[in-house]
Amino acid sequence: HETQTTCWDHPKMTDLFQSLADLNNVRFSAYRTAIKIRRLQKALCLDLLDLNTTSEVFKQHKLTQNDQLIGVQDVISCLTTIYGGLEEKHKDMVNVPLCVDMCLNWLLNVYDSGRTGKIRVQSLKIGLMSLSKGLLEEKYRYLFKEVAGPTEMCDQRQLGLLLHDAIQIPRQLGEVAAFGGSNIEPSVRSCFQQNHNKPEITVKQFIDWMHLEPQSMVWLPVLHRVAAAETAKHQAKCNICKECPIVGFRYRSLKHFNYDVCQSCFFSGRTAKGHKLHYPMVEYCIPVST
């Protein structure tokens, strides 16, 4: 009231977005974006939510008409079911009212920046599924199923809608430029060109294309690698900051024998004598034997 300003964001959301600014020193856009999304995913407790449950809740709330608009009350009711279920499994980690507020806040920031109070059912599904936990290929399968027609095939328009909703997640974090901007046409074209410009693609063709990590979607597989690397401990010492064991991603030089770099040195571009930034490195997100 004192400043007569309106704030759309929950105070905790404001804190979270400010904390993401610390990650702007990560040099590689796909990693920078994925690490930001991972922080967001954990703050919203969506890293505890499996894909199957997400899908069941959508059915339970009869969210079947993907092109329908859904109001804030219905979104809250759906999120309350989701977080109520999570609270039963993870008592100490899930504060239902706060999670519902934060997740609603995030969904509106991503899919209703004009604050009309409504988002498309499909946007809600794609947003929540993208941040749920699960195997990457399974996630691709679920996302495809959401946009595919009754024949389980997908045409260019449907794929365009999927990519458009997915790209809004990095866009909201100010990271869309590296993924081809908001224009998803080139990605749609590349997918259909790979499949000889047939009018429709199958789920297998979609997954094969996603394995090539197309520009507009590369942040999603990287998010999964970031999550896998979090708890990884590698029996190796960083040649730059001397951290041992290396925790997180480990980068090993293909040019120098026995030259390892930890993720924080790699992401910030630090080097040691005689090693150049353009030298090829191999990334490990899980520990490997010698």
HUSULGI-V707194 format. One line per field, one symbol per residue. phi: phi as a letter, one per 20 degrees, with the letter a starting at -180 (. if undefined). psi: psi as a letter, one per 40 degrees, with the letter a starting at -180 (. if undefined). A space follows every 50 residues. Layout:
phi = ???
psi = ???
//
This chain:
phi = .feldddeefgffgffffffffefeffefffgffffffffgffelffeee gffgfffffgeledefefeceggffffffffgffffffecgfdddggfff gfffgffffedbfelenccfgffgffffffefeqfgfffgffffffdfff emdceffffgffffffffffgfemdfgfdnmfeeggfggfffffdllffc cefffffgfffelggfdfffffgffffffgdfddfbdffdemgbffdofd ddfeddflddcefffffenfcdgndefeffcddddcfcef
psi = ddefihhdiiddddddddddddeeehdhdddddddddddddddeeeeehi ddddddddddefgdgdeiihiddddddddddddddddddgdeehhddddd ddddddddddefdefeeiiiddddddddddeiiiidddddddddddeiad efihadddddddddddedddddeffddefeaeheddddddddddfffidi iidddddddddegideedddddddddddedehhhgihhedeehhihhaih hhhedhhfhihidddddefiiihehideihihhheiiii.
//
